[in-house]
Structure formats: C-alpha cells, structure tokens
Amino acid sequence: MENAFGQPQSVIVFAGSSDIARALTKRLCAARAHTVVLAGRNEQLLDEARSEALSYGARQVNAVIFDARDPSNAERVVNESFEKVNGTVDLVVIAVGQLGDQEQFENDATLVGDMMSVNFTWPVAALAQIRNLMVRQGSGRIVVLSSVAAVRVRRAKYLYGGAKAGLDRLCVGLADSLEGTGVSLQLVRPGHVRSKMTIGAKEPPFATDVDDVADDVMKGLAERTPIIWSPPILRYLFFVLRHLPAPLWRKVTDEVDR
C-alpha cells in the first residue's frame, strides 16, 4: 500500500531498462519504494537498472524478461510481474516504446508490424490484464508513457505518432473506465527527450532530458495530474498546434523536421 505520504512502496516498471524508466525508478526508490519489479528485453541493462534501484533505497528488486514484439506474452508477463511483488502493487509504469526509422520502416510490413506491437499492441494487451488485477485488489495507479507525437501526427514520424495516438486515446478512455474502482491511470506526454532512443535525431524546440521528464512525472504523481506534459509548456503549445489548418501544420512540421 502507498505510505502515509501517498508514495508508492511497490512498483512494476515495464521497459524498466529504458532511460526514462531508469531515471524515474531511481526517484521512486529515493521516495521510499522498497519493492520493485523491472521488466524488459535486455538482461544486462536490467541488471544495471536493478543495481541503481538498490543503491537508491529499494530493498527487493526482481527482473522479468520479455519481448514487446510478441503481444501474446503480455498476460503472462503481467501475471509474473505481479507475483514477484507478492502483495499489493501500488504503481505500474508502462514505458514501452520504439521510435524506429520512418524512412526505413514505412515500406516494410514486417518492421511496421513489430513497431506497432511495441508501441501499441503489447501495451494495450498488458493494460487489459493490469486493469483486471488492480481492480481486483481495489487500489493502485497506472502511469503510461505516451508522447506529444500522439496529439497530432506529423508526416516525418507518422508510424510512431500514429501508434502512440492509438495508445493515448485508449488510455484516456481506460482512465474513465477506472472511475470508482480505487484504481487510476495517468498519461505522460513527453516531447523530444535526449536518450538512447533519439540519438542521431534532429533536436526540435523544447527538447528535454530524461531527468527532467522523471521530475515532471514525480510531480504529476504527487499532484495526481491526469495528463502529465514534459516540459509543461507543451500543454499550451499543442493547444494551438492541434487546431492549425492542415497545410499550415505541414509547413510548420516540415520546417522542424528539415
């Protein structure tokens, strides 16, 4: 159960070896999360993340190996992760995602299928079982990493943005479905984040670092903000951008992506 200060003490992080997830996990452990499950594909990186969590105050850290390109494993992976907590799960973080190379992927059905599985299908399948288990326990919070790319999809990243848009919209509805259950869902919409995933990509305005995103998520958790923007200014920027006429939107985004 969350402690008297509303801080989660048991946490499951899917894609626990990703840069944003690691930065967030360290902060959660420093804020008294003592039981952590890190799930991901890269065992070596998960070991590094496990060591970080222990050094920041966790007492028990377990790992679960899975591949998000295979949605058929989602229910099993969720069940295994909950079992390793061996008690009430206070917080589940879904940080699964793949940016991919638009030019390389867009004409390859196999690559596109894998990308959609990672960014949309696997998280949605996992959320179905997470919802089931958390509603059954009657408490807990879910944090899902979406993207500002989901707010309005642009040509240069329509595969990634389209998949995240589907996840984003689904999570808004899922959050509504949880009203009155004791469970809640918070959606995170980061902008461009300097991380392993974006190495080599052109840096747009308002780019940020993984530590800044983690700080914004921690603040959003404390304030129970339904949608967490990082950096916060993007909330106001996209209020305007989402309403631009299509020709103007294409012109603006072409300038950014050029």
N, C-alpha and C positions, 0 to 999 in steps of 0.2 A: 504493500500500500504506500501511497505518497506520504511523506512525513508531514509534520505539523505545519511546515512552511510551504506545502504544496509542491515539493520537489520529488520527482520520480526516483524511487530506490531500485527498481528492477527495469531494465531496458533491453530491448531487442533491436538491433540495427541491421537491416538488410542492405547489402553493399557496404558492409562495415569497414572495408579497406579503402574506400574512396576517400579522396582528400577532404571533402566537406564533411563526410561522416566521421572521419578521424578527429577533425577539429571539434566537431560537436560532441563526440563521445568524451573527449578529454574534459570539456566543460561540464558535462553531465556528471562525470565521476568526481570532479572537484566540488560539485554541488551535492555530493552525498549519494549518488547512485552507487550501490555496492554490489549488485548482481547484473552482469552484462553478458549478452549473447551477441556475437559478431558473426554474421552470415555473409558469405561471399565466395568468389570463384578462386581467388589467388591465395593459396595457403600461406605462402611466405609473407605476403602483405598483411594477412590476417594475424599472423604471429607478431608482426611489428605493432599492429594496432592493439593487440592484446597486451603487450608489454607496456605500451603507452597508458592504457586504461588502468592497469595495476599501479603504475607509477603515479597516477593522478588520484588514487584513492579507492579504486574498486577492490573488493575482496575476492570475488569469484568472476572469472571471465572464461566463457566457453566459446568454441567456434563451430560453425556448421558450414559445410562446403556444398555449394550448388552452382548451377549454370542457368542464368536467366534466359538463355536462348531456348530453353526447354520448359514451357509453361506447365507441362504435365507433372513436373515435380513440385509445383507450388504448394499444394496442400500438405504433402509430406514434409517439406522443408519448414513450413509454418508450424506444423504439429511438433516436429523435432525441436524447434527453437523454443516453443512454449514449454515443452517437457524439461528442457535444460534449466529453465528458470525454477521449476519445481515450486511454484507458488503463484501468487497474483502478479500479473505483468502490468506495470504502471504505464509504460510508454513503448510504442513500436514506431520505429523510424524506417521509412522506405526511401532509400537514396539511390535506387537502381536506375541506371541510365547509360546511354551510349550516344555520343554526338555524331560519330560517323563522318564520312567524307561524302558530301552530297553528290559531287560530280562522279565519283567512283561508284556510288551505290545506286543512283536513281534508275539506271538501266539494267540492274542485276537483280532479278526476282529473289534469288536466294539471300543475298545480302540485305535486301529490303525486308524480307520476311524475318530474318534474325533481328534486325534493328527494331522492327515493330514489336517483336516478342519481348525484347529487353525493355523498351520504353513504355509499352502499353500492356501487352497481353499478360506477361508474367506478373507485374504489379497488380493488375486487376484480379487475376486469379488468386493471388496471395491475399488481397484485401477481402475477398469473399470469405476465406477461412479465418482471417484475423477478426473480421466483424463477428463471425459466428462465435469464436472463442471468447472475445472480450464482452460481447453482450451476455453470454452465459455467465461470466464472472461478475457482471454488473458494474464494472468500472474500468477506467483506463483511457489513455489518449493515443491517438494515431497522428503521426506527422508524415506527410508525403511531400517529397521534393518534386515540384513541377518546374516551370520556367516562365519567364516573361515571353519567351518564344511561343508559348501557348496562347497568349492573349490575342495576338493577331499574327498569323503565319505569313512568313515572307518567302519569296522565291528562292533565295540562296540557301535556306535551311528548311524547306517545306516538309522533308521527311521527319526530321527531328521535331520541328514545331508542330506538325500535324499529329504525331504520336502523343506528344505532351499535351496538346489541346484536348485530345480524347480523354487522357488520364485526368487532366484538370477539371473538365466538365463533369466527368463521372464522380470525382471526389466531392464536388460541390453538392451533387445530389446525394451521395453517400453520407455526407455530413448532416444533411437534413433528415435522412432516414434514421440517424442515431439519436435524434432529439428524444429525451425522456428515457433513454436506456442506461444512463450513467456513463456512457462512452462518448467521446468527442473526437473530431478529426480537424486538424489544422493543416492548411495548404501553404507551402512555401514557394514563392515565385522569385528566384534569384535572376539577376541579369547575367551578363558575361562574367564568369568567375575565373580568375587566373588559377589554373590547376593542371594536372596531367592531361585531363580530357581536352583542354583548349590550347595545348602547346602548338605553336605554329599558326594559330588562327589570328586574323586581324582583330585588334582590340578596339571595340566601339566605345563611344562615350559612356561614362558611368560604370566602367569596369571596376570590379572589386576583387578582394582576396578571400580565400576560404575562411580565414579567421573572422573577417567582418560578417560573412554570412552566418557563421556559427554564433557570433554575438547577437545578431538580429534574431536568430531562431530562439536563443535563450531568453531574450527579452519578450518575444512573442509568446513563449511558453508561460512566462511569469504573468503576462497580462491576458493570457488566453485569447489572443487575437486570432480570429477565424482564418484570415489570409495574411501571411507574413511576406512583405516585399523586401528585397535586399538588392541594392540600398533602398531605403524607404521612399526616396524621391521618385522612383519608378512608378509608384502608385499614381502620382499626379501626371507624370509624363504620358503614361499609357491611357489615362483617361481621355487625353487629347488624341493620341495616335490611333486608338482603336476606332475613332469616328472620322478619320480622314477619308476623303473620296479615294477610290482605288487607284486612279492614275497618280495622284499626289503621294499616296502611300508607297507605290512602286518607285517613284522618283526619289523619295527620302531614303528608302531602304537600299536602293541601288547605290546611292552616294556613300552610305555607311559601309556597304559590303565591297565596294570597288577597291 
